[in-house]
């Protein structure tokens, strides 16, 4: 939105794309639908509006893609002294003290 952007905080938007695998396509679709509805309609602390807080980039919103592969890697190695998978934690919003203790 460039100069029309109302917020200059970085970051101020979050993108979420989910993938669900299940024992059947019907179950996967039910899970996707339930999660989407929850994301769209659940309230949160500090909520100022009940609409307009989410963009849905896919159409249809749930897109069955058919069978998927399961990939498993079994490889043993001594990784105690290796920094193979660095982890960084970043807080992108404030968590009310009451919520943080749950």
NORMOTA-V7792 format. One line per field, one symbol per residue. phi: phi as a letter, one per 30 degrees, with the letter a starting at -180 (. if undefined). psi: psi as a letter, one per 30 degrees, with the letter a starting at -180 (. if undefined). burial: 1 if it has 9 or more other ideal C-beta (glycine too) atoms within 8 Angstrom, else 0. Layout:
phi: ???
psi: ???
burial: ???
This chain:
phi: .hddddccdbdbbbcbbcbbcadbeddddddeddddddddcddbdidcbcbicbccdcbddcbdcidbcccbcbbcadcdcccdbdcbcbdcadceedddcd
psi: fbffkfkgkklglkkkklkkklfleeeeeeeeeeeeeeeefkllkgkflglggkkjfkjlekjkgaklkkkkkjkkljgegkieikkkkkkflkjkeeeff.
burial: 000000000000000000000000001110111011001000000000000000000000000000000000000000000000000000000000000000
